[in-house]
Amino acid sequence: MIDLTGQVALVTGAARGIGRAVAETLAEAGAAVVVSDVARQVDGVTYGLATDDDLTATVAAIEAAGGRAVAVHADVRRDADLDRAVRTAVDEFGRLDHVVANAGIASWPESTWQATSEQWETMIDVVLTGTWRTVRAAVPAILAGGRGGSIVFMGSTAAVKPLPTIGHYAAAKSGLVGLLKSLALELAGDSVRVNMVHPGGTGTEMTQNPAAEHWQATAKGVDGALALPMPIHRMETVDVAHAVRWLCSDEARYLTGTEMVLDAGATLR
Ligand SMILES: NC(=O)c1ccc[n+]([C@@H]2O[C@H](COP(=O)([O-])OP(=O)(O)OC[C@H]3O[C@@H](n4cnc5c(N)ncnc54)[C@H](O)[C@@H]3O)[C@@H](O)[C@H]2O)c1
């Protein structure tokens, strides 16, 4: 059984979806969790992002199950927010051991080359630069603990297999692979591991909203590319959370710099 008792995790984008499942799963294993999310609309995103109520509900669910959690409003585009999230981990729970850089957005241009500058820049800012900012804020606190730790990036099968029209999303997620490898090498001597999960289609509000459904129904080749060889339509958030929990655990203590493709076989064909 994975036991994270006495450890502290920060999860971004944790008010709902995969991030919420990760926060709940880490807390179930005994970790105290800083649940952070922008919990506001981001300009240019055409589906609703998480709300204050979602953020509160995540903490309430963890506490109802006997876990420890605290909510922090943090936009991964803002260094000051991330510094506050890290300070909260140290002030409330005494340390920081794990960071799950999960916050993300989606948008669906007509084609990759027709993406607007706003779609491109917001995607890179949230997904790629936001992950780097999260790491920059968190690493000093992990190192100060002096007992190693782990960082998990939320990738996507879009970084593994081409999907039509969302090259901006694929570029941001693929950029994380390079970031992952440099960081893993730099932090290995301090026993801080850096790994990445590439989920395939998972049932969340990012994939189940009118704009996403329109894209799936109309963009040429999407249907086939997203089809899962295993007999399910979509994975559940908890499936991704279990992989993240394992990556944070001692069972993965020498695993670093790796990409785990978790997609019910979608990238096999
Ligand atoms: N659902 C899928 O099929 C799927 C597949 C592959 C990868 N992913 C990735 O998983 C992660 C979680 O996505 P999800 O499917 O749970 O979607 P989701 O929309 O339910 O969750 C994303 C969360 O990130 C938050 N967020 C957005 N912008 C933010 C910002 N600037 N700062 C802080 N928080 C912000 C949102 O409020 C939301 O709570 C994303 O990185 C996404 O790219 C999802």
Ligand as a Chemical Component Dictionary entry (heavy atoms), coordinates in Angstrom:
data_LIG
# 
_chem_comp.id                   LIG 
_chem_comp.type                 NON-POLYMER 
_chem_comp.pdbx_formal_charge   0 
_chem_comp.three_letter_code    LIG 
# 
loop_
_chem_comp_atom.comp_id 
_chem_comp_atom.atom_id 
_chem_comp_atom.alt_atom_id 
_chem_comp_atom.type_symbol 
_chem_comp_atom.charge 
_chem_comp_atom.model_Cartn_x 
_chem_comp_atom.model_Cartn_y 
_chem_comp_atom.model_Cartn_z 
_chem_comp_atom.pdbx_ordinal 
LIG N1  N1  N 0  -9.257  15.329 -19.894 1  
LIG C1  C1  C 0  -8.420  14.816 -20.768 2  
LIG O1  O1  O 0  -8.807  14.026 -21.633 3  
LIG C2  C2  C 0  -6.952  15.152 -20.698 4  
LIG C3  C3  C 0  -6.082  14.408 -21.512 5  
LIG C4  C4  C 0  -4.740  14.707 -21.476 6  
LIG C5  C5  C 0  -4.263  15.681 -20.640 7  
LIG N2  N2  N 1  -5.123  16.393 -19.865 8  
LIG C6  C6  C 0  -4.543  17.421 -19.003 9  
LIG O2  O2  O 0  -4.961  17.208 -17.680 10 
LIG C7  C7  C 0  -4.935  18.449 -16.960 11 
LIG C8  C8  C 0  -6.251  18.627 -16.227 12 
LIG O3  O3  O 0  -7.296  18.784 -17.178 13 
LIG P1  P1  P 0  -8.798  18.252 -16.936 14 
LIG O4  O4  O 0  -9.112  17.348 -18.054 15 
LIG O5  O5  O -1 -8.961  17.781 -15.544 16 
LIG O6  O6  O 0  -9.625  19.612 -17.231 17 
LIG P2  P2  P 0  -10.381 20.608 -16.236 18 
LIG O7  O7  O 0  -10.730 21.788 -17.085 19 
LIG O8  O8  O 0  -11.456 19.918 -15.502 20 
LIG O9  O9  O 0  -9.251  20.990 -15.172 21 
LIG C9  C9  C 0  -8.257  21.950 -15.419 22 
LIG C10 C10 C 0  -8.139  22.814 -14.183 23 
LIG O10 O10 O 0  -7.089  23.771 -14.384 24 
LIG C11 C11 C 0  -7.545  25.030 -13.898 25 
LIG N3  N3  N 0  -6.805  26.097 -14.578 26 
LIG C12 C12 C 0  -6.935  26.555 -15.850 27 
LIG N4  N4  N 0  -6.127  27.600 -16.067 28 
LIG C13 C13 C 0  -5.452  27.812 -14.910 29 
LIG C14 C14 C 0  -4.475  28.752 -14.502 30 
LIG N5  N5  N 0  -4.039  29.714 -15.334 31 
LIG N6  N6  N 0  -3.986  28.668 -13.249 32 
LIG C15 C15 C 0  -4.431  27.717 -12.384 33 
LIG N7  N7  N 0  -5.390  26.823 -12.686 34 
LIG C16 C16 C 0  -5.881  26.861 -13.953 35 
LIG C17 C17 C 0  -9.030  25.042 -14.228 36 
LIG O11 O11 O 0  -9.747  26.005 -13.460 37 
LIG C18 C18 C 0  -9.424  23.599 -13.914 38 
LIG O12 O12 O 0  -9.816  23.433 -12.579 39 
LIG C19 C19 C 0  -4.637  19.527 -18.002 40 
LIG O13 O13 O 0  -3.261  19.854 -17.959 41 
LIG C20 C20 C 0  -4.975  18.838 -19.313 42 
LIG O14 O14 O 0  -4.280  19.400 -20.398 43 
LIG C21 C21 C 0  -6.458  16.144 -19.880 44 
# 
loop_
_chem_comp_bond.comp_id 
_chem_comp_bond.atom_id_1 
_chem_comp_bond.atom_id_2 
_chem_comp_bond.value_order 
_chem_comp_bond.pdbx_ordinal 
LIG N1  C1  SING 1  
LIG C1  O1  DOUB 2  
LIG C1  C2  SING 3  
LIG C2  C3  SING 4  
LIG C2  C21 DOUB 5  
LIG C3  C4  DOUB 6  
LIG C4  C5  SING 7  
LIG C5  N2  DOUB 8  
LIG N2  C6  SING 9  
LIG N2  C21 SING 10 
LIG C6  O2  SING 11 
LIG C6  C20 SING 12 
LIG O2  C7  SING 13 
LIG C7  C8  SING 14 
LIG C7  C19 SING 15 
LIG C8  O3  SING 16 
LIG O3  P1  SING 17 
LIG P1  O4  DOUB 18 
LIG P1  O5  SING 19 
LIG P1  O6  SING 20 
LIG O6  P2  SING 21 
LIG P2  O7  DOUB 22 
LIG P2  O8  SING 23 
LIG P2  O9  SING 24 
LIG O9  C9  SING 25 
LIG C9  C10 SING 26 
LIG C10 O10 SING 27 
LIG C10 C18 SING 28 
LIG O10 C11 SING 29 
LIG C11 N3  SING 30 
LIG C11 C17 SING 31 
LIG N3  C12 SING 32 
LIG N3  C16 SING 33 
LIG C12 N4  DOUB 34 
LIG N4  C13 SING 35 
LIG C13 C14 SING 36 
LIG C13 C16 DOUB 37 
LIG C14 N5  SING 38 
LIG C14 N6  DOUB 39 
LIG N6  C15 SING 40 
LIG C15 N7  DOUB 41 
LIG N7  C16 SING 42 
LIG C17 O11 SING 43 
LIG C17 C18 SING 44 
LIG C18 O12 SING 45 
LIG C19 O13 SING 46 
LIG C19 C20 SING 47 
LIG C20 O14 SING 48 
# 
